[in-house]
Amino acid sequence: GETHRMLGDPKIRRLAIEFGCQWLQIHDFEHLDEKSERHFPTFAGLRGEIYEESIQFFTNLFQKNESVLDILGGDYTFLNEALAKHYGIPGVTGAHWRRVDGVKQFARGGILAQATTLAKQSGASRTSPILRGNWINEVLLGDRLPRPPKGVPQLPDDETATAGLTVRQLVERHSSDPKCVICHERIDAFGFALERYDAIGRLRTKDLADRPIETKVKVRDGEEFDGLDGLRSYLLSSRREEFLRQFCRKLLGYALGRSVELSDEPLLAEMLATLKTSQFRIAPAVERIVLSRQFREIRGRETASEE
């Protein structure tokens, strides 16, 4: 019906950017200019391509009514030759964009392995497990943490100048301060699991100072896992409920153009229930919003002001 027609429309690209990319905090990625030219000379010329992957990913999600769980677990992405080279994925030639399936074998798939999110949550010349971990916690799981205490020493920006320590070892040392440990034990492990991705989202086996990278982690609830695959499975099993709820909250807030309030809880619960009974497909969740009193009231106000 109405929702399916709406989701087949060119406006979907706008939805992908304004909802998907805003939510993930990668909006306007093509203008991201805080990377070290010396360390990453190819980055500036690829920003548009890197951004396009995420836009195409979300456009497809809505257009093809994919599963919301694909945001984390999808075994496909959208590539052209330049981006495939950046990722080291063979067999993609030509400037045009196409869906490529089976990308988990190349350590890709879902937004956790897209260069937009990986580069945005990194420093100018090194990765930042703290930024990445906090982003997963707050943006994907909706778990707000208190701001860090004042006067926390900055970690050095160049990972070759870290007194023989890897970024992970530096962060571990820094996070053992009793004032800091309470939040860091909720975020660092997520970031450490992604350490095989450099500050512009490429895969690496060693850091810039040629030290091996350690991605085995233990999270606060005692679960242990390794790297992207482990993180993905953990989020899709142990934290699935929080992720789905955060997705629903963000989509609802976007659709209503306002913050989600306590009075929206019943609608959120309906959206969640709908997802679970429809293989987590995205269209039925959108439909719940479109049919809701809240949405009709907003549309009513808009129509009234236009007349």
C-alpha positions in Angstrom: 0.0 0.0 0.0 1.0 3.6 0.8 4.2 2.7 2.7 5.5 0.4 0.0 4.9 3.0 -2.7 6.6 5.6 -0.5 9.6 3.3 0.1 10.0 2.8 -3.7 10.4 6.5 -4.4 13.5 8.6 -5.2 12.9 10.3 -1.8 14.4 7.2 -0.3 17.9 8.5 -0.9 17.1 11.5 1.1 15.7 9.3 3.9 19.0 7.3 3.7 21.0 10.5 4.2 18.8 12.3 6.7 17.9 9.4 8.8 20.7 6.7 8.3 23.7 9.0 8.0 22.5 11.5 10.6 21.9 8.7 13.1 25.3 7.2 12.5 26.9 10.7 12.7 28.5 10.4 9.3 26.4 13.1 7.7 28.4 15.3 5.3 31.3 12.7 5.3 32.5 13.9 1.9 33.7 17.1 3.7 35.6 15.3 6.5 39.0 16.9 6.5 40.7 16.1 9.7 42.9 13.2 8.5 46.6 13.5 8.2 47.6 14.0 4.6 51.0 12.5 5.4 49.7 9.3 6.8 46.7 8.9 4.5 47.4 10.6 1.1 44.5 8.7 -0.6 41.8 9.6 1.8 40.7 13.1 0.5 40.1 11.8 -3.0 38.0 8.9 -1.7 35.7 10.6 0.8 32.8 10.9 -1.7 33.1 7.2 -2.6 33.3 6.2 1.1 30.2 8.2 1.9 28.3 6.8 -1.1 28.7 3.3 0.2 26.7 4.1 3.3 24.1 6.1 1.4 23.6 3.2 -1.0 23.4 0.8 1.9 20.6 2.6 3.7 18.8 3.4 0.4 18.8 -0.3 -0.4 17.6 -1.2 3.1 14.5 0.9 2.8 13.9 0.3 -0.9 14.2 -3.5 -0.8 12.6 -3.8 2.6 15.6 -5.6 4.1 16.1 -6.8 7.6 17.0 -4.1 10.2 19.5 -6.7 11.5 21.4 -6.2 8.2 22.6 -2.9 9.6 24.9 -4.9 11.8 25.0 -8.3 10.2 24.4 -8.0 6.4 26.9 -10.0 4.3 26.8 -7.5 1.5 27.8 -3.9 0.6 27.8 -1.4 -2.3 31.1 -0.8 -4.1 32.7 0.6 -7.1 36.3 -0.1 -8.2 37.9 2.7 -6.2 36.3 1.7 -3.0 36.9 -2.0 -3.6 40.6 -1.2 -4.0 40.6 0.7 -0.7 39.1 -2.4 1.0 41.3 -4.9 -0.9 38.2 -6.6 -2.4 39.0 -8.2 -5.8 36.9 -8.5 -8.9 35.1 -5.1 -8.9 35.9 -3.1 -12.0 34.5 0.2 -13.3 33.2 3.4 -11.7 29.6 2.3 -11.4 28.1 1.2 -8.1 26.9 -2.4 -7.6 25.8 -4.6 -4.7 28.5 -7.1 -3.8 27.5 -10.1 -1.7 29.6 -12.4 0.4 31.9 -9.6 1.7 32.3 -11.0 5.2 35.2 -13.1 3.8 37.0 -9.7 3.3 36.1 -8.5 6.8 33.3 -6.3 5.5 29.5 -6.2 5.8 27.2 -4.0 7.9 28.0 -0.5 9.1 30.6 -1.6 11.6 33.0 -2.4 8.7 32.2 0.7 6.6 35.0 3.3 6.3 32.6 6.1 7.1 32.0 5.0 10.7 35.5 3.7 11.2 37.2 6.8 9.9 34.8 9.2 11.6 35.4 7.6 15.0 39.2 7.8 14.6 41.9 10.5 15.1 43.8 12.3 12.5 46.6 9.8 12.3 45.5 6.9 14.5 42.6 4.8 15.5 40.6 5.6 18.6 39.1 2.6 20.4 37.6 5.0 22.9 35.7 7.0 20.2 34.6 3.8 18.4 33.5 2.0 21.6 31.6 5.0 22.8 29.9 5.4 19.4 28.7 1.7 19.5 27.5 2.2 23.0 25.7 5.5 22.6 24.7 5.6 18.9 23.9 1.9 18.3 22.8 0.7 21.7 21.3 4.0 23.1 23.4 3.8 26.3 24.3 7.3 27.3 27.4 7.7 29.4 28.4 10.6 31.6 31.0 12.9 30.0 34.6 12.1 30.9 36.0 13.9 34.0 37.9 17.2 33.5 41.6 17.2 33.0 41.9 13.7 31.5 45.3 13.6 29.7 45.2 13.4 25.9 46.6 10.3 24.3 49.4 11.1 21.8 48.1 11.5 18.3 50.8 9.7 16.4 50.8 5.9 17.0 54.5 5.7 16.1 55.3 8.1 19.0 53.7 6.1 21.8 56.8 4.9 23.8 56.6 1.4 22.4 53.0 0.9 23.3 50.2 0.1 20.8 47.1 2.3 20.9 45.3 -0.5 22.7 48.0 -0.7 25.4 47.9 3.1 25.8 44.2 3.1 26.2 44.3 0.2 28.7 46.9 2.1 30.8 44.9 5.3 30.6 41.6 3.6 31.5 42.8 1.9 34.6 42.4 5.2 36.5 39.6 4.5 39.1 37.7 7.7 38.0 37.7 6.5 34.4 37.3 2.7 34.7 33.6 2.7 35.2 32.8 4.1 31.7 35.8 2.6 30.0 34.8 -0.9 30.9 31.6 -0.3 29.0 33.2 1.0 25.8 36.9 0.1 25.3 36.4 -3.6 24.4 34.1 -2.7 21.5 36.8 -0.4 20.2 39.6 -2.9 20.7 37.6 -5.4 18.7 37.8 -3.0 15.7 41.5 -2.4 15.9 42.3 -4.2 12.7 40.7 -1.3 10.8 43.0 1.7 10.5 42.0 5.4 10.8 40.5 5.4 7.3 38.8 2.0 7.5 41.4 -0.2 5.8 42.2 -3.6 7.0 45.7 -4.0 8.6 47.6 -6.7 10.4 50.1 -4.4 12.1 50.0 -0.8 13.3 52.1 2.0 11.8 55.0 1.1 14.1 54.9 -2.5 12.8 53.4 -4.0 16.0 50.8 -6.8 15.9 47.2 -5.9 16.7 45.3 -7.6 19.5 41.5 -7.8 19.0 40.5 -10.4 21.6 38.3 -8.8 24.2 36.2 -9.5 27.3 33.2 -7.3 27.8 31.7 -6.1 31.1 29.1 -8.9 31.2 31.9 -11.5 31.1 31.5 -12.5 27.4 34.7 -12.9 25.4 35.0 -12.6 21.6 37.5 -11.7 18.9 37.5 -8.9 16.3 34.7 -7.7 14.1 33.0 -11.2 13.7 32.9 -11.6 17.5 31.6 -8.1 18.1 28.9 -8.5 15.4 27.7 -11.8 16.9 27.7 -10.3 20.4 25.7 -7.3 19.4 23.2 -9.4 17.4 22.6 -11.9 20.2 23.3 -10.4 23.6 22.5 -6.8 22.8 20.0 -7.3 20.0 17.1 -6.0 22.0 18.9 -2.7 22.8 19.9 -2.3 19.2 16.4 -2.8 17.9 15.0 -0.5 20.4 17.5 2.2 19.5 16.7 1.8 15.8 13.0 2.2 16.5 13.6 5.3 18.7 15.8 6.9 16.1 13.4 6.2 13.2 10.4 7.4 15.2 12.2 10.6 16.2 13.2 11.2 12.6 9.6 10.6 11.4 8.0 12.9 14.0 10.7 15.6 13.8 11.1 15.7 17.6 12.5 13.8 20.5 10.8 10.6 21.5 8.8 11.2 24.7 7.5 8.9 27.5 4.0 9.0 25.9 5.6 7.4 22.7 6.5 4.2 24.6 3.4 2.2 23.6 4.1 3.0 19.9 7.8 2.0 20.3 6.7 -1.3 21.9 4.4 -1.8 18.9 7.2 -1.1 16.5 9.4 -3.6 18.2 6.7 -6.3 18.3 6.1 -5.7 14.6 9.7 -6.1 13.7 9.9 -9.4 15.6 6.8 -10.9 13.8 8.0 -9.8 10.3 11.5 -11.2 10.1 12.8 -7.7 11.2 11.8 -6.2 7.8 11.9 -2.5 7.8 8.7 -1.6 6.0 6.3 -2.9 8.7 8.1 -0.7 11.3 7.7 2.3 9.0 4.0 1.4 8.5 3.4 1.4 12.3 4.7 5.0 12.4 2.7 6.1 9.4 -0.5 4.7 10.9 0.1 6.2 14.4 -1.8 9.0 16.0 1.4 10.9 16.6 2.3 10.8 12.9 -1.2 11.8 11.8 -1.2 14.7 14.2 2.1 16.1 12.8 0.8 15.6 9.2 -2.4 17.3 10.2 -0.6 20.3 11.6 1.6 20.6 8.5 -1.4 20.4 6.2 -3.3 23.0 8.2 -0.3 25.4 8.0 -0.1 24.9 4.3 -3.7 25.8 3.6 
